[in-house]
Amino acid sequence: MKLTQSKQADTLTITLEGRLDSVTAPDLEKALEDLGGATHLIFDFAALDYVSSAGLRVLLKTQKTINATPGADMKIIHVNDTVNEVFEVTGFTGILTTEK
């Protein structure tokens, strides 16, 4: 997985490419340890091919952290059909804000 971060004002965008699985989820978790004061978190999944339960765990943990932060929000953009199906089957579409 390739992870790229860009920050503009209070918005942090994290772009993921490849697979978010048990091997790569710790890399994302480490990157999310310090949001650098960002209150708006955007994940760009345009080039993400796959997400496993380990990746879902990191996303859920991050969503809970964001929910506990006043004025903060998180969304996942450019979700492809494969990843969206995983979100639907696991019920994450009711937890996460996603856009195709």
PyMOL commands that place a pseudoatom at each C-alpha (Angstrom):
pseudoatom trace, name=CA, resn=MET, resi=1, chain=A, elem=C, hetatm=0, pos=[0.000, 0.000, 0.000]
pseudoatom trace, name=CA, resn=LYS, resi=2, chain=A, elem=C, hetatm=0, pos=[1.167, 3.498, -0.786]
pseudoatom trace, name=CA, resn=LEU, resi=3, chain=A, elem=C, hetatm=0, pos=[0.023, 6.236, 1.596]
pseudoatom trace, name=CA, resn=THR, resi=4, chain=A, elem=C, hetatm=0, pos=[0.217, 9.925, 0.729]
pseudoatom trace, name=CA, resn=GLN, resi=5, chain=A, elem=C, hetatm=0, pos=[-0.798, 12.798, 2.995]
pseudoatom trace, name=CA, resn=SER, resi=6, chain=A, elem=C, hetatm=0, pos=[-1.552, 16.406, 2.138]
pseudoatom trace, name=CA, resn=LYS, resi=7, chain=A, elem=C, hetatm=0, pos=[-2.761, 19.112, 4.483]
pseudoatom trace, name=CA, resn=GLN, resi=8, chain=A, elem=C, hetatm=0, pos=[-4.505, 22.364, 3.640]
pseudoatom trace, name=CA, resn=ALA, resi=9, chain=A, elem=C, hetatm=0, pos=[-5.567, 24.535, 6.583]
pseudoatom trace, name=CA, resn=ASP, resi=10, chain=A, elem=C, hetatm=0, pos=[-7.571, 22.246, 8.895]
pseudoatom trace, name=CA, resn=THR, resi=11, chain=A, elem=C, hetatm=0, pos=[-8.131, 19.492, 6.309]
pseudoatom trace, name=CA, resn=LEU, resi=12, chain=A, elem=C, hetatm=0, pos=[-5.914, 16.419, 6.098]
pseudoatom trace, name=CA, resn=THR, resi=13, chain=A, elem=C, hetatm=0, pos=[-6.288, 14.237, 3.010]
pseudoatom trace, name=CA, resn=ILE, resi=14, chain=A, elem=C, hetatm=0, pos=[-4.872, 10.734, 3.054]
pseudoatom trace, name=CA, resn=THR, resi=15, chain=A, elem=C, hetatm=0, pos=[-4.663, 8.938, -0.272]
pseudoatom trace, name=CA, resn=LEU, resi=16, chain=A, elem=C, hetatm=0, pos=[-4.303, 5.167, -0.228]
pseudoatom trace, name=CA, resn=GLU, resi=17, chain=A, elem=C, hetatm=0, pos=[-3.195, 2.990, -3.133]
pseudoatom trace, name=CA, resn=GLY, resi=18, chain=A, elem=C, hetatm=0, pos=[-3.175, -0.805, -3.249]
pseudoatom trace, name=CA, resn=ARG, resi=19, chain=A, elem=C, hetatm=0, pos=[-4.456, -2.987, -0.396]
pseudoatom trace, name=CA, resn=LEU, resi=20, chain=A, elem=C, hetatm=0, pos=[-5.448, -2.001, 3.131]
pseudoatom trace, name=CA, resn=ASP, resi=21, chain=A, elem=C, hetatm=0, pos=[-5.014, -5.302, 4.933]
pseudoatom trace, name=CA, resn=SER, resi=22, chain=A, elem=C, hetatm=0, pos=[-3.382, -6.855, 8.001]
pseudoatom trace, name=CA, resn=VAL, resi=23, chain=A, elem=C, hetatm=0, pos=[0.088, -6.091, 6.630]
pseudoatom trace, name=CA, resn=THR, resi=24, chain=A, elem=C, hetatm=0, pos=[-0.566, -2.431, 5.765]
pseudoatom trace, name=CA, resn=ALA, resi=25, chain=A, elem=C, hetatm=0, pos=[-3.191, -1.405, 8.365]
pseudoatom trace, name=CA, resn=PRO, resi=26, chain=A, elem=C, hetatm=0, pos=[-0.510, -0.691, 11.013]
pseudoatom trace, name=CA, resn=ASP, resi=27, chain=A, elem=C, hetatm=0, pos=[1.085, 1.818, 8.603]
pseudoatom trace, name=CA, resn=LEU, resi=28, chain=A, elem=C, hetatm=0, pos=[-2.199, 3.698, 8.331]
pseudoatom trace, name=CA, resn=GLU, resi=29, chain=A, elem=C, hetatm=0, pos=[-2.745, 3.514, 12.076]
pseudoatom trace, name=CA, resn=LYS, resi=30, chain=A, elem=C, hetatm=0, pos=[0.711, 4.999, 12.676]
pseudoatom trace, name=CA, resn=ALA, resi=31, chain=A, elem=C, hetatm=0, pos=[0.038, 7.799, 10.166]
pseudoatom trace, name=CA, resn=LEU, resi=32, chain=A, elem=C, hetatm=0, pos=[-3.178, 8.651, 12.019]
pseudoatom trace, name=CA, resn=GLU, resi=33, chain=A, elem=C, hetatm=0, pos=[-1.510, 9.004, 15.424]
pseudoatom trace, name=CA, resn=ASP, resi=34, chain=A, elem=C, hetatm=0, pos=[-1.003, 12.728, 14.861]
pseudoatom trace, name=CA, resn=LEU, resi=35, chain=A, elem=C, hetatm=0, pos=[-3.505, 14.590, 12.708]
pseudoatom trace, name=CA, resn=GLY, resi=36, chain=A, elem=C, hetatm=0, pos=[-1.503, 17.796, 13.065]
pseudoatom trace, name=CA, resn=GLY, resi=37, chain=A, elem=C, hetatm=0, pos=[-4.480, 19.801, 14.279]
pseudoatom trace, name=CA, resn=ALA, resi=38, chain=A, elem=C, hetatm=0, pos=[-6.680, 18.809, 11.353]
pseudoatom trace, name=CA, resn=THR, resi=39, chain=A, elem=C, hetatm=0, pos=[-10.383, 18.683, 12.146]
pseudoatom trace, name=CA, resn=HIS, resi=40, chain=A, elem=C, hetatm=0, pos=[-11.477, 17.518, 8.706]
pseudoatom trace, name=CA, resn=LEU, resi=41, chain=A, elem=C, hetatm=0, pos=[-10.129, 14.143, 7.631]
pseudoatom trace, name=CA, resn=ILE, resi=42, chain=A, elem=C, hetatm=0, pos=[-10.588, 12.902, 4.071]
pseudoatom trace, name=CA, resn=PHE, resi=43, chain=A, elem=C, hetatm=0, pos=[-9.558, 9.475, 2.837]
pseudoatom trace, name=CA, resn=ASP, resi=44, chain=A, elem=C, hetatm=0, pos=[-9.194, 9.222, -0.936]
pseudoatom trace, name=CA, resn=PHE, resi=45, chain=A, elem=C, hetatm=0, pos=[-9.745, 5.599, -1.969]
pseudoatom trace, name=CA, resn=ALA, resi=46, chain=A, elem=C, hetatm=0, pos=[-9.606, 6.139, -5.759]
pseudoatom trace, name=CA, resn=ALA, resi=47, chain=A, elem=C, hetatm=0, pos=[-6.645, 3.766, -6.050]
pseudoatom trace, name=CA, resn=LEU, resi=48, chain=A, elem=C, hetatm=0, pos=[-7.492, 1.430, -3.158]
pseudoatom trace, name=CA, resn=ASP, resi=49, chain=A, elem=C, hetatm=0, pos=[-8.156, -2.076, -4.466]
pseudoatom trace, name=CA, resn=TYR, resi=50, chain=A, elem=C, hetatm=0, pos=[-9.041, -3.958, -1.291]
pseudoatom trace, name=CA, resn=VAL, resi=51, chain=A, elem=C, hetatm=0, pos=[-9.831, -3.477, 2.388]
pseudoatom trace, name=CA, resn=SER, resi=52, chain=A, elem=C, hetatm=0, pos=[-9.721, -6.286, 4.972]
pseudoatom trace, name=CA, resn=SER, resi=53, chain=A, elem=C, hetatm=0, pos=[-11.094, -6.537, 8.494]
pseudoatom trace, name=CA, resn=ALA, resi=54, chain=A, elem=C, hetatm=0, pos=[-7.818, -5.105, 9.809]
pseudoatom trace, name=CA, resn=GLY, resi=55, chain=A, elem=C, hetatm=0, pos=[-8.307, -2.048, 7.596]
pseudoatom trace, name=CA, resn=LEU, resi=56, chain=A, elem=C, hetatm=0, pos=[-11.928, -1.746, 8.703]
pseudoatom trace, name=CA, resn=ARG, resi=57, chain=A, elem=C, hetatm=0, pos=[-10.779, -1.785, 12.331]
pseudoatom trace, name=CA, resn=VAL, resi=58, chain=A, elem=C, hetatm=0, pos=[-8.446, 1.181, 11.722]
pseudoatom trace, name=CA, resn=LEU, resi=59, chain=A, elem=C, hetatm=0, pos=[-11.210, 3.103, 9.941]
pseudoatom trace, name=CA, resn=LEU, resi=60, chain=A, elem=C, hetatm=0, pos=[-13.695, 2.383, 12.743]
pseudoatom trace, name=CA, resn=LYS, resi=61, chain=A, elem=C, hetatm=0, pos=[-11.207, 3.432, 15.432]
pseudoatom trace, name=CA, resn=THR, resi=62, chain=A, elem=C, hetatm=0, pos=[-10.488, 6.640, 13.523]
pseudoatom trace, name=CA, resn=GLN, resi=63, chain=A, elem=C, hetatm=0, pos=[-14.207, 7.381, 13.068]
pseudoatom trace, name=CA, resn=LYS, resi=64, chain=A, elem=C, hetatm=0, pos=[-14.750, 6.963, 16.827]
pseudoatom trace, name=CA, resn=THR, resi=65, chain=A, elem=C, hetatm=0, pos=[-11.890, 9.360, 17.554]
pseudoatom trace, name=CA, resn=ILE, resi=66, chain=A, elem=C, hetatm=0, pos=[-13.287, 11.912, 15.095]
pseudoatom trace, name=CA, resn=ASN, resi=67, chain=A, elem=C, hetatm=0, pos=[-16.791, 11.560, 16.589]
pseudoatom trace, name=CA, resn=ALA, resi=68, chain=A, elem=C, hetatm=0, pos=[-15.369, 12.359, 20.017]
pseudoatom trace, name=CA, resn=THR, resi=69, chain=A, elem=C, hetatm=0, pos=[-13.719, 15.545, 18.723]
pseudoatom trace, name=CA, resn=PRO, resi=70, chain=A, elem=C, hetatm=0, pos=[-16.066, 18.568, 18.635]
pseudoatom trace, name=CA, resn=GLY, resi=71, chain=A, elem=C, hetatm=0, pos=[-16.323, 20.092, 15.161]
pseudoatom trace, name=CA, resn=ALA, resi=72, chain=A, elem=C, hetatm=0, pos=[-14.363, 17.288, 13.481]
pseudoatom trace, name=CA, resn=ASP, resi=73, chain=A, elem=C, hetatm=0, pos=[-15.539, 15.142, 10.602]
pseudoatom trace, name=CA, resn=MET, resi=74, chain=A, elem=C, hetatm=0, pos=[-14.280, 12.312, 8.419]
pseudoatom trace, name=CA, resn=LYS, resi=75, chain=A, elem=C, hetatm=0, pos=[-15.279, 11.148, 4.963]
pseudoatom trace, name=CA, resn=ILE, resi=76, chain=A, elem=C, hetatm=0, pos=[-14.053, 8.618, 2.453]
pseudoatom trace, name=CA, resn=ILE, resi=77, chain=A, elem=C, hetatm=0, pos=[-14.175, 9.682, -1.187]
pseudoatom trace, name=CA, resn=HIS, resi=78, chain=A, elem=C, hetatm=0, pos=[-13.808, 7.856, -4.515]
pseudoatom trace, name=CA, resn=VAL, resi=79, chain=A, elem=C, hetatm=0, pos=[-14.865, 4.493, -3.083]
pseudoatom trace, name=CA, resn=ASN, resi=80, chain=A, elem=C, hetatm=0, pos=[-14.870, 1.836, -5.812]
pseudoatom trace, name=CA, resn=ASP, resi=81, chain=A, elem=C, hetatm=0, pos=[-17.506, -0.895, -6.087]
pseudoatom trace, name=CA, resn=THR, resi=82, chain=A, elem=C, hetatm=0, pos=[-15.324, -3.598, -4.508]
pseudoatom trace, name=CA, resn=VAL, resi=83, chain=A, elem=C, hetatm=0, pos=[-14.534, -1.596, -1.376]
pseudoatom trace, name=CA, resn=ASN, resi=84, chain=A, elem=C, hetatm=0, pos=[-18.090, -0.251, -1.206]
pseudoatom trace, name=CA, resn=GLU, resi=85, chain=A, elem=C, hetatm=0, pos=[-19.414, -3.814, -1.231]
pseudoatom trace, name=CA, resn=VAL, resi=86, chain=A, elem=C, hetatm=0, pos=[-17.218, -4.622, 1.791]
pseudoatom trace, name=CA, resn=PHE, resi=87, chain=A, elem=C, hetatm=0, pos=[-18.613, -1.538, 3.553]
pseudoatom trace, name=CA, resn=GLU, resi=88, chain=A, elem=C, hetatm=0, pos=[-22.182, -2.599, 2.734]
pseudoatom trace, name=CA, resn=VAL, resi=89, chain=A, elem=C, hetatm=0, pos=[-21.785, -6.237, 3.809]
pseudoatom trace, name=CA, resn=THR, resi=90, chain=A, elem=C, hetatm=0, pos=[-20.160, -5.260, 7.103]
pseudoatom trace, name=CA, resn=GLY, resi=91, chain=A, elem=C, hetatm=0, pos=[-22.640, -2.486, 7.858]
pseudoatom trace, name=CA, resn=PHE, resi=92, chain=A, elem=C, hetatm=0, pos=[-19.990, 0.214, 7.679]
pseudoatom trace, name=CA, resn=THR, resi=93, chain=A, elem=C, hetatm=0, pos=[-22.099, 2.297, 5.282]
pseudoatom trace, name=CA, resn=GLY, resi=94, chain=A, elem=C, hetatm=0, pos=[-24.155, 3.243, 8.332]
pseudoatom trace, name=CA, resn=ILE, resi=95, chain=A, elem=C, hetatm=0, pos=[-21.048, 4.242, 10.279]
pseudoatom trace, name=CA, resn=LEU, resi=96, chain=A, elem=C, hetatm=0, pos=[-18.798, 5.914, 7.710]
pseudoatom trace, name=CA, resn=THR, resi=97, chain=A, elem=C, hetatm=0, pos=[-19.508, 8.807, 5.370]
pseudoatom trace, name=CA, resn=THR, resi=98, chain=A, elem=C, hetatm=0, pos=[-18.571, 7.654, 1.884]
pseudoatom trace, name=CA, resn=GLU, resi=99, chain=A, elem=C, hetatm=0, pos=[-18.792, 9.040, -1.636]
pseudoatom trace, name=CA, resn=LYS, resi=100, chain=A, elem=C, hetatm=0, pos=[-18.303, 7.222, -4.928]
for i in range(1, 100): cmd.bond("trace and resi %d" % i, "trace and resi %d" % (i + 1))
show_as sticks, trace
zoom trace
